[in-house]
Amino acid sequence: AAQDEATGEVVGILSKSTYFAKLVSYIVIADFARGRSSQIK
């Protein structure tokens, strides 16, 4: 039972971090695109 709880916790963290990773990568890509466009100017 304790292991099931731990597994459930890990799965919850992973699913949250997947969302978090998508959010971070989106921010990084948007920031990178902004940096590229400001360099072109």
mmCIF file of the N, C-alpha and C atoms, coordinates in Angstrom:
data_MODEL
# 
_entry.id   MODEL 
# 
loop_
_atom_site.group_PDB 
_atom_site.id 
_atom_site.type_symbol 
_atom_site.label_atom_id 
_atom_site.label_alt_id 
_atom_site.label_comp_id 
_atom_site.label_asym_id 
_atom_site.label_entity_id 
_atom_site.label_seq_id 
_atom_site.pdbx_PDB_ins_code 
_atom_site.Cartn_x 
_atom_site.Cartn_y 
_atom_site.Cartn_z 
_atom_site.occupancy 
_atom_site.B_iso_or_equiv 
_atom_site.pdbx_formal_charge 
_atom_site.auth_seq_id 
_atom_site.auth_comp_id 
_atom_site.auth_asym_id 
_atom_site.auth_atom_id 
_atom_site.pdbx_PDB_model_num 
ATOM 1   N N  . ALA A 1 1  ? 0.844  -1.205 0.000   1.00 0.00 ? 1  ALA A N  1 
ATOM 2   C CA . ALA A 1 1  ? 0.000  0.000  0.000   1.00 0.00 ? 1  ALA A CA 1 
ATOM 3   C C  . ALA A 1 1  ? 0.874  1.248  0.000   1.00 0.00 ? 1  ALA A C  1 
ATOM 4   N N  . ALA A 1 2  ? 1.934  1.216  0.794   1.00 0.00 ? 2  ALA A N  1 
ATOM 5   C CA . ALA A 1 2  ? 2.825  2.378  0.861   1.00 0.00 ? 2  ALA A CA 1 
ATOM 6   C C  . ALA A 1 2  ? 3.497  2.607  -0.494  1.00 0.00 ? 2  ALA A C  1 
ATOM 7   N N  . GLN A 1 3  ? 3.859  1.497  -1.144  1.00 0.00 ? 3  GLN A N  1 
ATOM 8   C CA . GLN A 1 3  ? 4.517  1.627  -2.452  1.00 0.00 ? 3  GLN A CA 1 
ATOM 9   C C  . GLN A 1 3  ? 3.535  2.175  -3.491  1.00 0.00 ? 3  GLN A C  1 
ATOM 10  N N  . ASP A 1 4  ? 2.272  1.749  -3.398  1.00 0.00 ? 4  ASP A N  1 
ATOM 11  C CA . ASP A 1 4  ? 1.257  2.264  -4.323  1.00 0.00 ? 4  ASP A CA 1 
ATOM 12  C C  . ASP A 1 4  ? 1.097  3.771  -4.152  1.00 0.00 ? 4  ASP A C  1 
ATOM 13  N N  . GLU A 1 5  ? 1.102  4.216  -2.899  1.00 0.00 ? 5  GLU A N  1 
ATOM 14  C CA . GLU A 1 5  ? 0.977  5.659  -2.643  1.00 0.00 ? 5  GLU A CA 1 
ATOM 15  C C  . GLU A 1 5  ? 2.166  6.404  -3.229  1.00 0.00 ? 5  GLU A C  1 
ATOM 16  N N  . ALA A 1 6  ? 3.358  5.848  -3.023  1.00 0.00 ? 6  ALA A N  1 
ATOM 17  C CA . ALA A 1 6  ? 4.566  6.481  -3.550  1.00 0.00 ? 6  ALA A CA 1 
ATOM 18  C C  . ALA A 1 6  ? 4.516  6.534  -5.076  1.00 0.00 ? 6  ALA A C  1 
ATOM 19  N N  . THR A 1 7  ? 4.066  5.440  -5.685  1.00 0.00 ? 7  THR A N  1 
ATOM 20  C CA . THR A 1 7  ? 3.957  5.398  -7.149  1.00 0.00 ? 7  THR A CA 1 
ATOM 21  C C  . THR A 1 7  ? 2.960  6.441  -7.635  1.00 0.00 ? 7  THR A C  1 
ATOM 22  N N  . GLY A 1 8  ? 1.828  6.533  -6.950  1.00 0.00 ? 8  GLY A N  1 
ATOM 23  C CA . GLY A 1 8  ? 0.818  7.520  -7.317  1.00 0.00 ? 8  GLY A CA 1 
ATOM 24  C C  . GLY A 1 8  ? 1.364  8.932  -7.200  1.00 0.00 ? 8  GLY A C  1 
ATOM 25  N N  . GLU A 1 9  ? 2.179  9.160  -6.166  1.00 0.00 ? 9  GLU A N  1 
ATOM 26  C CA . GLU A 1 9  ? 2.767  10.485 -5.965  1.00 0.00 ? 9  GLU A CA 1 
ATOM 27  C C  . GLU A 1 9  ? 3.732  10.813 -7.101  1.00 0.00 ? 9  GLU A C  1 
ATOM 28  N N  . VAL A 1 10 ? 4.550  9.821  -7.464  1.00 0.00 ? 10 VAL A N  1 
ATOM 29  C CA . VAL A 1 10 ? 5.514  10.018 -8.557  1.00 0.00 ? 10 VAL A CA 1 
ATOM 30  C C  . VAL A 1 10 ? 4.786  10.305 -9.866  1.00 0.00 ? 10 VAL A C  1 
ATOM 31  N N  . VAL A 1 11 ? 3.726  9.533  -10.129 1.00 0.00 ? 11 VAL A N  1 
ATOM 32  C CA . VAL A 1 11 ? 2.945  9.741  -11.355 1.00 0.00 ? 11 VAL A CA 1 
ATOM 33  C C  . VAL A 1 11 ? 2.351  11.149 -11.366 1.00 0.00 ? 11 VAL A C  1 
ATOM 34  N N  . GLY A 1 12 ? 1.852  11.588 -10.213 1.00 0.00 ? 12 GLY A N  1 
ATOM 35  C CA . GLY A 1 12 ? 1.293  12.932 -10.112 1.00 0.00 ? 12 GLY A CA 1 
ATOM 36  C C  . GLY A 1 12 ? 2.346  13.992 -10.387 1.00 0.00 ? 12 GLY A C  1 
ATOM 37  N N  . ILE A 1 13 ? 3.527  13.792 -9.823  1.00 0.00 ? 13 ILE A N  1 
ATOM 38  C CA . ILE A 1 13 ? 4.623  14.748 -10.031 1.00 0.00 ? 13 ILE A CA 1 
ATOM 39  C C  . ILE A 1 13 ? 5.025  14.761 -11.507 1.00 0.00 ? 13 ILE A C  1 
ATOM 40  N N  . LEU A 1 14 ? 5.107  13.556 -12.108 1.00 0.00 ? 14 LEU A N  1 
ATOM 41  C CA . LEU A 1 14 ? 5.506  13.473 -13.516 1.00 0.00 ? 14 LEU A CA 1 
ATOM 42  C C  . LEU A 1 14 ? 4.496  14.161 -14.421 1.00 0.00 ? 14 LEU A C  1 
ATOM 43  N N  . SER A 1 15 ? 3.205  13.947 -14.160 1.00 0.00 ? 15 SER A N  1 
ATOM 44  C CA . SER A 1 15 ? 2.195  14.570 -15.015 1.00 0.00 ? 15 SER A CA 1 
ATOM 45  C C  . SER A 1 15 ? 2.205  16.081 -14.838 1.00 0.00 ? 15 SER A C  1 
ATOM 46  N N  . LYS A 1 16 ? 2.459  16.538 -13.603 1.00 0.00 ? 16 LYS A N  1 
ATOM 47  C CA . LYS A 1 16 ? 2.561  17.985 -13.377 1.00 0.00 ? 16 LYS A CA 1 
ATOM 48  C C  . LYS A 1 16 ? 3.804  18.523 -14.055 1.00 0.00 ? 16 LYS A C  1 
ATOM 49  N N  . SER A 1 17 ? 4.921  17.797 -13.946 1.00 0.00 ? 17 SER A N  1 
ATOM 50  C CA . SER A 1 17 ? 6.168  18.285 -14.524 1.00 0.00 ? 17 SER A CA 1 
ATOM 51  C C  . SER A 1 17 ? 6.112  18.258 -16.047 1.00 0.00 ? 17 SER A C  1 
ATOM 52  N N  . THR A 1 18 ? 5.311  17.349 -16.616 1.00 0.00 ? 18 THR A N  1 
ATOM 53  C CA . THR A 1 18 ? 5.147  17.350 -18.072 1.00 0.00 ? 18 THR A CA 1 
ATOM 54  C C  . THR A 1 18 ? 4.472  18.649 -18.495 1.00 0.00 ? 18 THR A C  1 
ATOM 55  N N  . TYR A 1 19 ? 3.426  19.041 -17.768 1.00 0.00 ? 19 TYR A N  1 
ATOM 56  C CA . TYR A 1 19 ? 2.748  20.309 -18.035 1.00 0.00 ? 19 TYR A CA 1 
ATOM 57  C C  . TYR A 1 19 ? 3.715  21.458 -17.808 1.00 0.00 ? 19 TYR A C  1 
ATOM 58  N N  . PHE A 1 20 ? 4.464  21.378 -16.706 1.00 0.00 ? 20 PHE A N  1 
ATOM 59  C CA . PHE A 1 20 ? 5.429  22.421 -16.364 1.00 0.00 ? 20 PHE A CA 1 
ATOM 60  C C  . PHE A 1 20 ? 6.507  22.518 -17.443 1.00 0.00 ? 20 PHE A C  1 
ATOM 61  N N  . ALA A 1 21 ? 6.973  21.359 -17.916 1.00 0.00 ? 21 ALA A N  1 
ATOM 62  C CA . ALA A 1 21 ? 8.010  21.341 -18.951 1.00 0.00 ? 21 ALA A CA 1 
ATOM 63  C C  . ALA A 1 21 ? 7.497  21.966 -20.243 1.00 0.00 ? 21 ALA A C  1 
ATOM 64  N N  . LYS A 1 22 ? 6.237  21.666 -20.597 1.00 0.00 ? 22 LYS A N  1 
ATOM 65  C CA . LYS A 1 22 ? 5.645  22.278 -21.792 1.00 0.00 ? 22 LYS A CA 1 
ATOM 66  C C  . LYS A 1 22 ? 5.590  23.789 -21.631 1.00 0.00 ? 22 LYS A C  1 
ATOM 67  N N  . LEU A 1 23 ? 5.181  24.233 -20.442 1.00 0.00 ? 23 LEU A N  1 
ATOM 68  C CA . LEU A 1 23 ? 5.070  25.656 -20.160 1.00 0.00 ? 23 LEU A CA 1 
ATOM 69  C C  . LEU A 1 23 ? 6.438  26.319 -20.272 1.00 0.00 ? 23 LEU A C  1 
ATOM 70  N N  . VAL A 1 24 ? 7.439  25.707 -19.649 1.00 0.00 ? 24 VAL A N  1 
ATOM 71  C CA . VAL A 1 24 ? 8.797  26.264 -19.670 1.00 0.00 ? 24 VAL A CA 1 
ATOM 72  C C  . VAL A 1 24 ? 9.342  26.301 -21.095 1.00 0.00 ? 24 VAL A C  1 
ATOM 73  N N  . SER A 1 25 ? 9.167  25.199 -21.837 1.00 0.00 ? 25 SER A N  1 
ATOM 74  C CA . SER A 1 25 ? 9.690  25.158 -23.206 1.00 0.00 ? 25 SER A CA 1 
ATOM 75  C C  . SER A 1 25 ? 8.995  26.200 -24.077 1.00 0.00 ? 25 SER A C  1 
ATOM 76  N N  . TYR A 1 26 ? 7.695  26.410 -23.857 1.00 0.00 ? 26 TYR A N  1 
ATOM 77  C CA . TYR A 1 26 ? 6.970  27.444 -24.609 1.00 0.00 ? 26 TYR A CA 1 
ATOM 78  C C  . TYR A 1 26 ? 7.551  28.817 -24.308 1.00 0.00 ? 26 TYR A C  1 
ATOM 79  N N  . ILE A 1 27 ? 7.809  29.086 -23.011 1.00 0.00 ? 27 ILE A N  1 
ATOM 80  C CA . ILE A 1 27 ? 8.373  30.382 -22.607 1.00 0.00 ? 27 ILE A CA 1 
ATOM 81  C C  . ILE A 1 27 ? 9.764  30.549 -23.218 1.00 0.00 ? 27 ILE A C  1 
ATOM 82  N N  . VAL A 1 28 ? 10.571 29.489 -23.160 1.00 0.00 ? 28 VAL A N  1 
ATOM 83  C CA . VAL A 1 28 ? 11.935 29.550 -23.700 1.00 0.00 ? 28 VAL A CA 1 
ATOM 84  C C  . VAL A 1 28 ? 11.898 29.804 -25.206 1.00 0.00 ? 28 VAL A C  1 
ATOM 85  N N  . ILE A 1 29 ? 11.022 29.089 -25.913 1.00 0.00 ? 29 ILE A N  1 
ATOM 86  C CA . ILE A 1 29 ? 10.908 29.259 -27.373 1.00 0.00 ? 29 ILE A CA 1 
ATOM 87  C C  . ILE A 1 29 ? 10.442 30.678 -27.707 1.00 0.00 ? 29 ILE A C  1 
ATOM 88  N N  . ALA A 1 30 ? 9.444  31.175 -26.977 1.00 0.00 ? 30 ALA A N  1 
ATOM 89  C CA . ALA A 1 30 ? 8.934  32.526 -27.218 1.00 0.00 ? 30 ALA A CA 1 
ATOM 90  C C  . ALA A 1 30 ? 10.026 33.557 -26.944 1.00 0.00 ? 30 ALA A C  1 
ATOM 91  N N  . ASP A 1 31 ? 10.771 33.352 -25.851 1.00 0.00 ? 31 ASP A N  1 
ATOM 92  C CA . ASP A 1 31 ? 11.850 34.264 -25.480 1.00 0.00 ? 31 ASP A CA 1 
ATOM 93  C C  . ASP A 1 31 ? 12.954 34.215 -26.536 1.00 0.00 ? 31 ASP A C  1 
ATOM 94  N N  . PHE A 1 32 ? 13.275 33.009 -27.006 1.00 0.00 ? 32 PHE A N  1 
ATOM 95  C CA . PHE A 1 32 ? 14.296 32.818 -28.036 1.00 0.00 ? 32 PHE A CA 1 
ATOM 96  C C  . PHE A 1 32 ? 13.875 33.516 -29.326 1.00 0.00 ? 32 PHE A C  1 
ATOM 97  N N  . ALA A 1 33 ? 12.614 33.358 -29.708 1.00 0.00 ? 33 ALA A N  1 
ATOM 98  C CA . ALA A 1 33 ? 12.102 33.992 -30.919 1.00 0.00 ? 33 ALA A CA 1 
ATOM 99  C C  . ALA A 1 33 ? 12.174 35.512 -30.797 1.00 0.00 ? 33 ALA A C  1 
ATOM 100 N N  . ARG A 1 34 ? 11.836 36.041 -29.615 1.00 0.00 ? 34 ARG A N  1 
ATOM 101 C CA . ARG A 1 34 ? 11.930 37.478 -29.376 1.00 0.00 ? 34 ARG A CA 1 
ATOM 102 C C  . ARG A 1 34 ? 13.379 37.935 -29.485 1.00 0.00 ? 34 ARG A C  1 
ATOM 103 N N  . GLY A 1 35 ? 14.285 37.146 -28.912 1.00 0.00 ? 35 GLY A N  1 
ATOM 104 C CA . GLY A 1 35 ? 15.710 37.485 -28.961 1.00 0.00 ? 35 GLY A CA 1 
ATOM 105 C C  . GLY A 1 35 ? 16.216 37.506 -30.395 1.00 0.00 ? 35 GLY A C  1 
ATOM 106 N N  . ARG A 1 36 ? 15.776 36.541 -31.212 1.00 0.00 ? 36 ARG A N  1 
ATOM 107 C CA . ARG A 1 36 ? 16.188 36.474 -32.607 1.00 0.00 ? 36 ARG A CA 1 
ATOM 108 C C  . ARG A 1 36 ? 15.687 37.701 -33.362 1.00 0.00 ? 36 ARG A C  1 
ATOM 109 N N  . SER A 1 37 ? 14.427 38.068 -33.166 1.00 0.00 ? 37 SER A N  1 
ATOM 110 C CA . SER A 1 37 ? 13.850 39.187 -33.907 1.00 0.00 ? 37 SER A CA 1 
ATOM 111 C C  . SER A 1 37 ? 14.496 40.508 -33.485 1.00 0.00 ? 37 SER A C  1 
ATOM 112 N N  . SER A 1 38 ? 14.881 40.626 -32.202 1.00 0.00 ? 38 SER A N  1 
ATOM 113 C CA . SER A 1 38 ? 15.514 41.872 -31.761 1.00 0.00 ? 38 SER A CA 1 
ATOM 114 C C  . SER A 1 38 ? 16.948 41.945 -32.287 1.00 0.00 ? 38 SER A C  1 
ATOM 115 N N  . GLN A 1 39 ? 17.595 40.788 -32.508 1.00 0.00 ? 39 GLN A N  1 
ATOM 116 C CA . GLN A 1 39 ? 18.942 40.782 -33.076 1.00 0.00 ? 39 GLN A CA 1 
ATOM 117 C C  . GLN A 1 39 ? 18.905 41.193 -34.544 1.00 0.00 ? 39 GLN A C  1 
ATOM 118 N N  . ILE A 1 40 ? 17.858 40.792 -35.254 1.00 0.00 ? 40 ILE A N  1 
ATOM 119 C CA . ILE A 1 40 ? 17.734 41.115 -36.679 1.00 0.00 ? 40 ILE A CA 1 
ATOM 120 C C  . ILE A 1 40 ? 17.623 42.634 -36.852 1.00 0.00 ? 40 ILE A C  1 
ATOM 121 N N  . LYS A 1 41 ? 16.874 43.282 -35.973 1.00 0.00 ? 41 LYS A N  1 
ATOM 122 C CA . LYS A 1 41 ? 16.788 44.745 -36.008 1.00 0.00 ? 41 LYS A CA 1 
ATOM 123 C C  . LYS A 1 41 ? 18.175 45.307 -35.716 1.00 0.00 ? 41 LYS A C  1 
# 
